[in-house]
Amino acid sequence: MKKAQLMWYLRQLPKYAGVLGLAGFALLGFALMLYTQDLKPYQADLAKREAELERKFKLLRSSAMASEATAATVKLNQADTFTFFLRRVNEVASANQVVMDQVDYKSQLEADGKLKRYSMQFPATARYIQFRRFMAALHQIPGVRVEAANLQRSTIGEERLSIQVQLSYLTEVR
């Protein structure tokens, strides 16, 4: 088709299409303009954001895997640190006003004698918020695991709790 033929067809378009046809062509042109000016930039921005999120996700995943690998190689406490651990538990208890009555100790070897687990069980009394602070401080001490905690109140109006706690402290035998 030559240029002259195309111009002739365009001049004949109003005669054959009518008013509705021309309105349709105008709407089609308007839709094409909206697509190129509004939708295309949004699609490009969305693709750029998805690529950035994917990059950040891979970075987080790789750093999480690296931290898991380093966490697996962390050295355990030495066996001679148990007395320091006991002192630390007593300091934390007195700082948080947790009264420990009597402590029962037990130790056992694990992993073919390579690890030693010290278990402690004790009754204590404290207010709830003091006990929560005590437990949060215990979780900050390396090698400590709270095995069990049992809280009771003799009456509803009683502020102080009767607490039974069981801890363990894992060390590495030389």
Backbone as ProteinMPNN parsed JSONL, in Angstrom:
{"seq_chain_A": "MKKAQLMWYLRQLPKYAGVLGLAGFALLGFALMLYTQDLKPYQADLAKREAELERKFKLLRSSAMASEATAATVKLNQADTFTFFLRRVNEVASANQVVMDQVDYKSQLEADGKLKRYSMQFPATARYIQFRRFMAALHQIPGVRVEAANLQRSTIGEERLSIQVQLSYLTEVR", "coords_chain_A": {"N_chain_A": [[0.842, -1.158, 0.0], [0.553, 2.14, -0.861], [1.579, 5.48, 0.014], [-0.211, 7.413, -0.857], [-2.561, 5.951, -1.184], [-3.093, 5.216, 1.457], [-3.602, 7.724, 2.622], [-5.937, 8.404, 1.211], [-7.713, 6.449, 2.233], [-7.775, 7.25, 4.929], [-9.035, 9.744, 4.664], [-11.519, 8.911, 3.892], [-12.444, 7.654, 6.134], [-14.087, 9.091, 8.138], [-16.517, 9.172, 6.771], [-17.231, 6.445, 6.451], [-16.991, 5.36, 9.067], [-18.463, 6.917, 10.857], [-19.879, 8.864, 13.578], [-19.691, 7.424, 15.982], [-17.657, 5.642, 15.4], [-15.484, 7.373, 15.042], [-15.363, 8.357, 17.659], [-14.671, 6.036, 18.945], [-12.126, 5.55, 17.847], [-10.847, 7.792, 18.895], [-11.012, 7.231, 21.638], [-9.47, 4.923, 21.654], [-6.983, 5.996, 20.931], [-6.611, 7.631, 23.183], [-6.452, 5.673, 25.211], [-4.113, 4.37, 24.397], [-2.298, 6.442, 24.784], [-2.49, 6.758, 27.614], [-1.53, 4.265, 28.388], [1.16, 4.325, 27.501], [2.181, 6.542, 28.892], [1.467, 6.304, 31.61], [1.051, 3.573, 32.543], [3.244, 2.031, 31.571], [5.591, 3.27, 32.864], [4.944, 2.578, 35.533], [5.056, -0.219, 35.435], [7.763, -0.581, 34.841], [8.899, 0.546, 37.157], [7.868, -1.212, 39.078], [9.089, -3.623, 38.293], [11.756, -2.919, 38.786], [11.662, -2.552, 41.575], [10.958, -5.158, 42.408], [13.258, -6.539, 41.618], [15.115, -5.339, 43.324], [14.098, -6.127, 45.835], [14.422, -8.89, 45.599], [17.211, -9.011, 45.467], [17.859, -8.052, 48.047], [16.635, -10.054, 49.573], [18.197, -12.308, 48.883], [20.613, -11.437, 49.924], [19.994, -11.286, 52.678], [19.39, -13.976, 53.131], [21.858, -15.184, 52.59], [23.448, -13.995, 54.572], [22.15, -14.975, 56.821], [22.639, -17.699, 56.576], [25.386, -17.656, 56.838], [25.621, -16.727, 59.469], [24.458, -18.859, 60.812], [26.346, -20.798, 60.293], [28.582, -19.759, 61.642], [27.511, -19.73, 64.179], [27.352, -22.402, 64.728], [29.966, -23.059, 65.17], [30.684, -21.936, 67.559], [32.46, -21.755, 70.575], [32.023, -23.664, 73.546], [31.423, -23.029, 77.066], [34.088, -23.373, 79.415], [34.844, -26.042, 81.724], [35.694, -25.122, 84.213], [34.319, -22.791, 84.664], [31.994, -22.947, 86.077], [31.71, -22.142, 88.773], [31.874, -19.386, 88.486], [29.57, -19.023, 87.038], [27.648, -19.755, 88.978], [28.029, -17.689, 90.83], [27.255, -15.555, 89.224], [24.511, -16.151, 88.788], [23.542, -15.87, 91.403], [24.072, -13.133, 91.796], [22.393, -11.992, 89.852], [19.938, -12.858, 90.821], [19.802, -11.549, 93.326], [19.916, -8.892, 92.467], [17.496, -8.639, 91.152], [15.73, -9.079, 93.18], [14.92, -11.685, 93.772], [14.341, -14.326, 95.817], [16.191, -17.03, 96.549], [15.794, -20.156, 97.952], [16.876, -22.866, 98.601], [19.304, -24.695, 96.918], [19.618, -27.362, 94.699], [22.12, -29.333, 93.282], [23.38, -30.998, 90.39], [25.404, -32.995, 88.321], [26.359, -34.216, 85.112], [27.99, -36.217, 82.663], [28.103, -35.847, 79.128], [27.808, -36.695, 75.632], [29.864, -38.652, 75.116], [31.632, -38.019, 77.178], [32.658, -35.546, 76.487], [31.244, -33.253, 76.988], [29.848, -31.508, 79.774], [27.066, -31.328, 81.783], [25.611, -29.224, 84.038], [23.096, -29.307, 86.383], [20.621, -27.428, 88.012], [18.301, -26.985, 90.594], [15.848, -25.163, 92.195], [13.771, -23.68, 94.748], [12.069, -20.547, 94.841], [11.107, -17.174, 95.727], [9.313, -14.378, 94.565], [8.122, -11.295, 93.116], [6.012, -11.066, 90.218], [6.99, -9.404, 88.072], [9.62, -9.054, 88.854], [10.522, -11.657, 88.712], [10.277, -12.096, 85.946], [12.226, -10.32, 84.973], [14.466, -11.506, 86.103], [14.485, -13.988, 84.754], [14.873, -13.062, 82.12], [17.436, -11.991, 82.368], [18.832, -14.332, 82.925], [18.66, -15.655, 80.5], [20.469, -14.232, 79.023], [22.923, -15.118, 79.781], [25.588, -17.019, 78.58], [25.329, -20.443, 77.601], [23.337, -21.238, 79.33], [20.299, -22.849, 80.052], [16.9, -22.766, 80.588], [15.239, -25.21, 82.027], [12.766, -25.842, 83.264], [10.037, -24.061, 84.685], [7.967, -23.315, 87.319], [5.244, -21.618, 88.456], [3.406, -20.375, 91.197], [0.658, -19.143, 93.146], [-0.442, -18.617, 96.406], [-2.843, -17.409, 97.196], [-5.245, -15.348, 95.471], [-4.91, -12.585, 95.96], [-2.288, -12.4, 96.776], [0.913, -11.021, 96.358], [3.476, -12.017, 95.963], [5.098, -14.678, 94.308], [5.326, -18.234, 94.438], [7.954, -20.052, 93.332], [9.341, -22.588, 91.311], [12.267, -23.525, 89.9], [14.193, -24.933, 87.29], [17.352, -25.219, 86.032], [19.929, -25.555, 83.541], [23.405, -25.814, 82.826], [25.738, -25.842, 80.403], [28.922, -27.138, 79.734], [32.215, -27.458, 78.296], [34.317, -30.178, 78.421], [37.751, -30.439, 78.994]], "CA_chain_A": [[0.0, 0.0, 0.0], [1.343, 3.346, -1.011], [1.221, 6.581, 0.898], [-1.402, 8.078, -1.4], [-3.714, 5.099, -0.888], [-3.358, 5.308, 2.892], [-4.217, 9.035, 2.845], [-7.301, 8.342, 0.692], [-8.518, 5.685, 3.198], [-7.968, 8.069, 6.131], [-10.032, 10.768, 4.35], [-12.811, 8.239, 3.779], [-12.786, 7.079, 7.44], [-15.263, 9.692, 8.77], [-17.72, 8.827, 6.011], [-17.604, 5.054, 6.676], [-17.032, 5.019, 10.484], [-19.503, 7.67, 11.534], [-19.5, 9.555, 14.809], [-19.281, 6.419, 16.971], [-16.355, 5.114, 14.989], [-14.479, 8.379, 15.368], [-15.233, 8.372, 19.125], [-13.934, 4.813, 19.284], [-10.714, 5.796, 17.524], [-10.341, 8.771, 19.867], [-10.822, 6.487, 22.893], [-8.331, 4.037, 21.451], [-5.785, 6.839, 21.022], [-6.475, 8.035, 24.589], [-5.985, 4.496, 25.942], [-2.712, 4.166, 24.032], [-1.532, 7.484, 25.452], [-2.427, 6.398, 29.038], [-0.665, 3.096, 28.532], [2.571, 4.676, 27.347], [2.622, 7.553, 29.846], [1.212, 5.942, 33.006], [1.208, 2.163, 32.883], [4.61, 1.586, 31.284], [6.502, 3.623, 33.959], [4.625, 1.778, 36.725], [5.58, -1.561, 35.224], [9.227, -0.507, 34.959], [9.187, 0.766, 38.575], [7.566, -2.46, 39.766], [10.158, -4.58, 37.976], [12.953, -2.471, 39.496], [11.465, -2.851, 43.006], [11.03, -6.611, 42.588], [14.665, -6.924, 41.52], [15.756, -4.872, 44.558], [13.655, -7.019, 46.907], [15.076, -10.191, 45.381], [18.604, -8.84, 45.858], [17.896, -7.966, 49.512], [16.288, -11.373, 50.088], [19.377, -13.156, 48.735], [21.604, -10.94, 50.876], [19.574, -11.734, 54.01], [19.513, -15.428, 53.203], [23.274, -15.542, 52.67], [23.962, -13.604, 55.888], [21.579, -15.894, 57.801], [23.383, -18.954, 56.47], [26.724, -17.41, 57.389], [25.52, -16.645, 60.928], [24.227, -20.224, 61.292], [27.623, -21.511, 60.224], [29.426, -19.284, 62.737], [26.901, -20.133, 65.446], [27.656, -23.81, 64.94], [31.357, -23.213, 65.567], [30.937, -21.202, 68.798], [33.019, -22.584, 71.636], [31.25, -23.731, 74.778], [32.113, -22.618, 78.282], [35.002, -24.362, 79.986], [34.292, -26.669, 82.922], [36.053, -24.375, 85.416], [33.529, -21.563, 84.755], [30.743, -23.203, 86.79], [31.64, -21.307, 89.977], [31.546, -18.038, 88.03], [28.149, -19.081, 86.686], [26.875, -19.721, 90.23], [28.118, -16.33, 91.353], [26.445, -14.703, 88.346], [23.101, -16.429, 89.068], [23.214, -15.243, 92.681], [24.054, -11.692, 91.584], [21.18, -11.66, 89.104], [18.799, -13.074, 91.719], [19.732, -10.482, 94.325], [19.621, -7.639, 91.777], [16.082, -8.641, 90.797], [14.983, -9.363, 94.409], [14.412, -13.054, 93.756], [14.914, -15.016, 96.974], [16.379, -18.461, 96.299], [15.846, -20.786, 99.271], [17.83, -23.961, 98.678], [19.624, -25.094, 95.549], [20.114, -28.73, 94.511], [23.01, -29.4, 92.127], [23.63, -32.317, 89.837], [26.188, -32.885, 87.085], [26.476, -35.464, 84.365], [28.766, -36.135, 81.421], [27.337, -36.132, 77.912], [28.555, -36.755, 74.363], [31.056, -39.478, 75.346], [32.543, -37.366, 78.107], [33.189, -34.283, 75.953], [30.45, -32.167, 77.548], [29.365, -31.71, 81.139], [25.87, -30.539, 82.042], [25.309, -28.979, 85.444], [21.677, -29.014, 86.564], [20.278, -26.76, 89.266], [16.873, -26.901, 90.853], [15.685, -24.397, 93.429], [12.551, -22.906, 94.971], [12.327, -19.127, 95.033], [9.923, -16.316, 95.846], [9.503, -13.059, 93.962], [6.961, -10.762, 92.421], [6.028, -11.529, 88.838], [7.863, -8.587, 87.222], [10.988, -9.348, 89.268], [10.849, -12.973, 88.161], [10.478, -11.935, 84.498], [13.541, -9.703, 84.771], [15.434, -12.543, 86.466], [14.541, -14.946, 83.647], [15.476, -12.389, 80.963], [18.869, -11.9, 82.63], [19.386, -15.685, 82.8], [18.769, -15.983, 79.067], [21.619, -13.522, 78.48], [24.149, -15.81, 80.18], [25.877, -18.087, 77.608], [25.347, -21.814, 78.077], [22.251, -21.483, 80.277], [19.001, -23.229, 79.504], [15.865, -22.936, 81.6], [14.561, -26.486, 81.739], [11.375, -25.779, 83.711], [9.689, -23.024, 85.656], [6.617, -23.519, 87.812], [4.85, -20.467, 89.255], [2.156, -20.57, 91.933], [0.252, -18.161, 94.137], [-1.288, -19.283, 97.398], [-4.159, -16.784, 97.059], [-5.308, -14.395, 94.36], [-4.408, -11.283, 96.375], [-0.862, -12.492, 97.125], [1.783, -10.408, 95.344], [4.678, -12.826, 95.752], [4.895, -15.994, 93.706], [6.175, -19.361, 94.807], [8.515, -20.441, 92.046], [10.245, -23.729, 91.263], [13.026, -23.339, 88.662], [15.214, -25.926, 86.972], [18.277, -24.689, 85.038], [21.098, -26.359, 83.21], [24.544, -25.044, 82.349], [26.535, -26.785, 79.618], [30.323, -26.781, 79.589], [33.046, -28.352, 77.506], [35.376, -30.797, 79.218], [39.034, -30.38, 78.258]], "C_chain_A": [[0.898, 1.235, 0.0], [0.801, 4.428, -0.108], [-0.054, 7.272, 0.424], [-2.65, 7.274, -1.107], [-4.089, 5.195, 0.585], [-4.033, 6.633, 3.231], [-5.672, 9.042, 2.348], [-8.204, 7.597, 1.665], [-8.767, 6.491, 4.471], [-8.992, 9.18, 5.887], [-11.423, 10.155, 4.256], [-13.307, 7.704, 5.127], [-13.984, 7.758, 8.107], [-16.568, 9.316, 8.055], [-18.178, 7.411, 6.332], [-17.762, 4.723, 8.168], [-18.157, 5.73, 11.21], [-18.957, 8.278, 12.824], [-19.002, 8.556, 15.855], [-17.931, 5.811, 16.633], [-15.236, 6.072, 15.316], [-14.263, 8.464, 16.885], [-14.447, 7.141, 19.587], [-12.444, 4.964, 19.008], [-10.082, 6.779, 18.504], [-10.081, 8.085, 21.216], [-9.633, 5.535, 22.797], [-7.016, 4.808, 21.538], [-5.529, 7.284, 22.459], [-5.951, 6.873, 25.432], [-4.516, 4.21, 25.651], [-1.815, 5.193, 24.712], [-1.399, 7.177, 26.956], [-1.481, 5.226, 29.273], [0.806, 3.491, 28.473], [3.054, 5.654, 28.41], [2.455, 7.127, 31.294], [1.56, 4.486, 33.325], [2.626, 1.652, 32.65], [5.591, 2.002, 32.39], [6.231, 2.839, 35.242], [5.171, 0.363, 36.599], [7.099, -1.578, 35.376], [9.627, -0.322, 36.427], [8.941, -0.506, 39.381], [8.642, -3.51, 39.517], [11.44, -4.228, 38.714], [12.839, -2.792, 40.996], [11.542, -4.347, 43.284], [12.475, -7.094, 42.525], [15.418, -6.513, 42.785], [15.372, -5.756, 45.752], [14.311, -8.392, 46.796], [16.543, -10.126, 45.798], [18.739, -8.79, 47.378], [17.583, -9.316, 50.147], [17.487, -12.319, 50.011], [20.467, -12.743, 49.709], [21.262, -11.388, 52.295], [19.748, -13.241, 54.167], [20.981, -15.842, 53.344], [23.857, -15.145, 54.027], [23.397, -14.504, 56.977], [22.308, -17.235, 57.768], [24.778, -18.806, 57.054], [26.669, -17.346, 58.91], [25.227, -18.017, 61.523], [25.531, -21.011, 61.302], [28.541, -21.058, 61.352], [28.844, -19.659, 64.082], [27.211, -21.588, 65.756], [29.079, -24.008, 65.435], [31.7, -22.472, 66.856], [31.434, -22.171, 69.868], [32.108, -22.533, 72.847], [32.086, -23.239, 75.948], [33.019, -23.746, 78.767], [34.434, -24.861, 81.312], [34.599, -25.864, 84.179], [35.263, -23.07, 85.56], [32.244, -21.753, 85.546], [30.63, -22.351, 88.045], [31.331, -19.851, 89.602], [30.071, -17.949, 87.632], [27.288, -19.007, 87.942], [26.877, -18.323, 90.829], [27.232, -15.394, 90.531], [24.949, -14.912, 88.603], [22.691, -15.778, 90.384], [23.17, -13.727, 92.568], [22.78, -11.254, 90.869], [19.954, -11.805, 89.996], [18.691, -11.945, 92.737], [19.429, -9.141, 93.664], [18.142, -7.519, 91.425], [15.177, -9.004, 91.963], [14.244, -10.704, 94.343], [15.123, -13.798, 94.876], [14.961, -16.501, 96.673], [16.601, -19.135, 97.648], [16.956, -21.829, 99.38], [18.058, -24.481, 97.265], [20.172, -26.525, 95.565], [20.904, -28.774, 93.211], [23.166, -30.842, 91.678], [24.45, -32.104, 88.567], [26.242, -34.243, 86.409], [27.249, -35.209, 83.082], [27.869, -36.512, 80.25], [28.294, -36.184, 76.729], [29.9, -37.451, 74.566], [32.104, -38.767, 76.203], [33.121, -36.055, 77.619], [32.472, -33.07, 76.532], [30.024, -32.519, 78.962], [28.202, -30.758, 81.362], [25.662, -30.457, 83.549], [23.836, -28.603, 85.531], [21.47, -28.413, 87.939], [18.764, -26.743, 89.388], [16.712, -26.175, 92.176], [14.295, -23.777, 93.511], [12.933, -21.446, 95.223], [10.999, -18.403, 95.232], [10.27, -14.953, 95.264], [8.168, -12.561, 93.44], [7.113, -11.114, 90.941], [7.015, -10.735, 87.981], [9.337, -8.828, 87.572], [11.431, -10.69, 88.688], [11.075, -12.887, 86.65], [11.832, -11.318, 84.195], [14.655, -10.702, 85.08], [15.596, -13.538, 85.318], [15.176, -14.32, 82.401], [16.986, -12.275, 81.146], [19.534, -13.271, 82.523], [19.581, -16.065, 81.331], [19.954, -15.287, 78.418], [22.935, -14.212, 78.811], [24.408, -16.95, 79.2], [25.892, -19.462, 78.276], [24.218, -22.171, 79.016], [20.983, -21.846, 79.528], [18.045, -23.408, 80.66], [15.087, -24.183, 81.213], [13.079, -26.414, 82.086], [11.215, -24.631, 84.694], [8.229, -23.217, 86.022], [6.291, -22.368, 88.752], [3.513, -20.75, 89.917], [1.932, -19.391, 92.849], [-0.654, -18.856, 95.125], [-2.708, -18.719, 97.372], [-4.095, -15.754, 95.938], [-4.681, -13.057, 94.743], [-2.926, -11.261, 96.708], [-0.009, -11.91, 95.999], [2.975, -11.287, 95.011], [4.296, -14.203, 95.237], [5.794, -17.018, 94.38], [6.638, -19.976, 93.501], [9.415, -21.658, 92.232], [10.934, -23.669, 89.903], [14.04, -24.465, 88.512], [16.035, -25.378, 85.812], [19.309, -25.735, 84.679], [22.153, -25.449, 82.596], [25.49, -26.034, 81.684], [27.955, -26.264, 79.463], [31.045, -27.824, 78.758], [34.17, -28.881, 78.387], [36.645, -30.798, 78.38], [39.613, -31.729, 78.009]], "O_chain_A": [[1.86, 1.338, 0.761], [-0.285, 4.311, 0.459], [-0.884, 7.67, 1.242], [-3.697, 7.849, -0.811], [-5.271, 5.249, 0.924], [-4.95, 6.66, 4.051], [-6.542, 9.623, 2.997], [-9.329, 8.029, 1.917], [-9.859, 6.424, 5.036], [-9.743, 9.53, 6.798], [-12.411, 10.839, 4.522], [-14.476, 7.336, 5.247], [-14.851, 7.046, 8.615], [-17.605, 9.164, 8.699], [-19.377, 7.174, 6.474], [-18.591, 3.88, 8.511], [-18.748, 5.15, 12.121], [-17.763, 8.217, 13.116], [-18.007, 8.81, 16.534], [-17.149, 5.504, 17.532], [-14.178, 5.672, 15.8], [-13.133, 8.622, 17.348], [-13.649, 7.222, 20.521], [-11.605, 4.565, 19.815], [-8.926, 6.621, 18.896], [-9.058, 8.329, 21.855], [-8.883, 5.369, 23.759], [-6.052, 4.337, 22.141], [-4.384, 7.315, 22.911], [-5.087, 7.077, 26.286], [-3.761, 3.85, 26.553], [-0.715, 4.87, 25.161], [-0.312, 7.319, 27.515], [-0.727, 5.209, 30.246], [1.606, 3.046, 29.296], [4.222, 5.606, 28.797], [3.238, 7.555, 32.142], [2.288, 4.215, 34.28], [3.149, 0.903, 33.475], [6.371, 1.158, 32.831], [7.164, 2.473, 35.958], [5.694, -0.187, 37.568], [7.653, -2.497, 35.979], [10.577, -0.95, 36.896], [9.725, -0.839, 40.271], [9.056, -4.207, 40.443], [12.138, -5.111, 39.211], [13.804, -3.248, 41.61], [12.125, -4.762, 44.285], [12.87, -7.967, 43.298], [16.268, -7.261, 43.268], [16.221, -6.093, 46.578], [14.707, -8.979, 47.804], [17.063, -11.062, 46.404], [19.638, -9.417, 47.939], [18.195, -9.685, 51.15], [17.764, -13.05, 50.963], [21.168, -13.593, 50.26], [22.144, -11.823, 53.035], [20.197, -13.719, 55.209], [21.308, -16.74, 54.121], [24.675, -15.88, 54.581], [24.083, -14.778, 57.962], [22.562, -17.835, 58.812], [25.291, -19.725, 57.691], [27.57, -17.853, 59.579], [25.692, -18.321, 62.621], [25.783, -21.798, 62.214], [29.215, -21.888, 61.963], [29.59, -19.884, 65.036], [27.321, -21.965, 66.922], [29.374, -25.027, 66.061], [32.873, -22.381, 67.219], [30.893, -23.263, 70.037], [31.499, -21.505, 73.143], [33.299, -23.057, 75.833], [32.737, -24.925, 78.549], [33.633, -24.175, 81.945], [33.825, -25.92, 85.135], [35.516, -22.31, 86.495], [31.467, -20.807, 85.678], [29.538, -21.875, 88.355], [30.607, -19.166, 90.323], [29.413, -16.934, 87.861], [26.3, -18.272, 87.97], [25.843, -17.833, 91.282], [26.541, -14.54, 91.086], [24.194, -13.94, 88.632], [21.611, -15.196, 90.475], [22.315, -13.092, 93.185], [22.162, -10.257, 91.244], [19.04, -10.982, 89.942], [17.597, -11.438, 92.982], [18.736, -8.319, 94.263], [17.597, -6.416, 91.403], [13.98, -9.216, 91.77], [13.106, -10.831, 94.796], [16.35, -13.893, 94.89], [13.927, -17.158, 96.553], [17.487, -18.738, 98.404], [17.878, -21.671, 100.18], [17.107, -24.68, 96.509], [21.069, -26.851, 96.343], [20.432, -28.317, 92.17], [23.093, -31.776, 92.477], [24.219, -31.149, 87.826], [26.177, -35.283, 87.064], [27.172, -34.13, 82.494], [26.998, -37.375, 80.363], [29.447, -35.766, 76.827], [30.948, -36.901, 74.228], [33.306, -38.901, 75.976], [33.998, -35.495, 78.276], [33.035, -31.976, 76.564], [29.86, -33.692, 79.3], [28.321, -29.549, 81.163], [25.552, -31.471, 84.239], [23.379, -27.693, 84.84], [22.081, -28.848, 88.916], [18.045, -26.516, 88.414], [17.359, -26.521, 93.165], [13.709, -23.397, 92.498], [14.004, -21.161, 95.76], [9.926, -18.936, 94.949], [11.376, -14.445, 95.449], [7.204, -13.32, 93.339], [8.211, -11.421, 90.476], [7.798, -11.329, 87.238], [10.198, -8.809, 86.692], [12.565, -10.84, 88.232], [11.976, -13.542, 86.127], [12.515, -11.744, 83.264], [15.673, -10.733, 84.387], [16.718, -13.889, 84.952], [15.94, -14.985, 81.701], [17.739, -12.443, 80.187], [20.677, -13.368, 82.078], [20.56, -16.721, 80.977], [20.404, -15.715, 77.355], [23.957, -13.922, 78.189], [23.524, -17.784, 79.001], [26.408, -19.618, 79.382], [24.143, -23.315, 79.466], [20.639, -21.239, 78.514], [18.346, -24.126, 81.614], [14.374, -24.208, 80.21], [12.231, -26.861, 81.314], [12.138, -24.282, 85.431], [7.36, -23.276, 85.152], [6.991, -22.164, 89.745], [2.6, -21.293, 89.295], [2.874, -18.724, 93.276], [-1.545, -19.608, 94.728], [-3.674, -19.47, 97.512], [-3.013, -15.345, 95.516], [-3.986, -12.453, 93.927], [-2.362, -10.184, 96.904], [-0.184, -12.261, 94.833], [3.435, -11.289, 93.869], [3.313, -14.805, 95.669], [6.892, -16.695, 94.833], [5.826, -20.374, 92.666], [10.165, -21.739, 93.205], [10.273, -23.752, 88.869], [14.664, -24.893, 89.484], [15.498, -25.103, 84.74], [19.533, -26.686, 85.428], [21.84, -24.455, 81.941], [25.985, -26.958, 82.33], [28.17, -25.105, 79.109], [30.545, -28.929, 78.545], [34.886, -28.108, 79.022], [36.613, -31.122, 77.193], [40.68, -31.84, 77.406]]}, "name": "protein", "num_of_chains": 1, "seq": "MKKAQLMWYLRQLPKYAGVLGLAGFALLGFALMLYTQDLKPYQADLAKREAELERKFKLLRSSAMASEATAATVKLNQADTFTFFLRRVNEVASANQVVMDQVDYKSQLEADGKLKRYSMQFPATARYIQFRRFMAALHQIPGVRVEAANLQRSTIGEERLSIQVQLSYLTEVR"}
